[in-house]
Amino acid sequence: MAKKKVIFECMACGYQSPKWMGKCPNCGAWNQMEEIVEKAANPKHGVKTKELAGKVQKLNSIKHETTPRVLTDSAEFNRVLGGGIVSGSLVLIGGDPGIGKSTLLLQICASLSQKKKVLYITGEESLSQTKLRAERLDEDSSELQVLAETDLEVIYQTVKEEQPDLLVVDSIQTIYHPDISSAPGSVSQVRESTQSLMNIAKQMNIATFIVGHVTKEGQIAGPRLLEHMVDTVLYFEGDEHHAYRILRAVKNRFGSTNEMGIFEMKQSGLKGVNNPSEMFLEERSTNVPGSTIVATMEGTRPLLIEVQALVTPTTFNNPRRMATGIDHNRLSLLMAVLEKKENYLLQQQDAYIKVAGGVKLTEPATLI
């Protein structure tokens, strides 16, 4: 019988230790060490080495085959991906709960199912709940294949039998491998599930989308390795007080990370916004002190965005500096320049800066 090895793994970063510790020495998180039982390999049974399927080749002798991208009905979604979905790619999309990740992917799947074979696997909803949500969308989902499953081995066999062109797994934190003793959503489960889905995408040439939960800091839950394993990482953002959602890429092996897709949440689903500048400025009051319009570039798209500023006398020993949509360090630098060069007494003032519409500005020129 194979021996069992007990190790402890940090739920936050994946650090492993032979003994339990209250504080992870790698990331500093407290009470995140989880016991994992691993089966050691039986020394009586040697592992046969597989014959290498490939061989060493010179780079100039390799034939480059251009694979056409699969275009969806959403121009904004295609823009963020770099021109469409690449076959065999693995895409991770994260966002706050209830922001519309599942709705967006279900809408894309429903539209593509009319011309491609699409499999939507849900681990968070029942089939009846998924159907009810699909009926609210303004898309024909009659050809969409749906499976409610969380067992990774069952998912693998189903994908192998169905051979879909597009696969969606919602979400990666609910999928589990039966050979791993830890609970679904743990570091080891997320890592193993992502590795298996990556093998499915590459070996079967299936475009695969996986949904990931985010932490309270806005980062995708699970090990940092998760973002390194996938080809593309998308974040779906939005303001709970507005119906607009922003899809941006923070990693994309097949396109630019500067593009941004803007959607409006309606009763019938998410609709792309063709003129974002009009959307950002529609509620702006004219001739109001502290409000200005800045021009910026998001990828290949120029945008006009409102920036609001409020400066008031402080009642604290250290004045407050609050920035929404703008880097806080860049704001501090700008105020230091104004105080040094323009002789403004900003050390006695609180400053509040906000970018309207929930947009995050990264271009340095927008603060000037």
Secondary structure, 3 states (H helix, E strand, C coil): CCCEEEEEEECCCCCEECCCCCECCCCCCECCEEEEEEECCCCCCCCCCCCCCCCCCCHHHCCCCCCCCECCCCHHHHHHHCCCECCCCEEEEEECCCCCHHHHHHHHHHHHCCCCCEEEEECCCCHHHHHHHHHHCCCCCCCCEEEECCEHHHHHHHHHHHCCCEEEEECHHHCECCCCCCCCCCHHHHHHHHHHHHHHHHHHCCEEEEEECECCCCCECCCCHHHHHCCEEEEEEECCCCCEEEEEEEEECCCCCCCEEEEEEECCEEEECCCHHHHHHCCCCCCCCCEEEEEEEECCEEEEEEEEEEEEECCCCCCCEEEECCCHHHHHHHHHHHHHHCCCCHHHEEEEEEEHHHCCCCCHHHHC
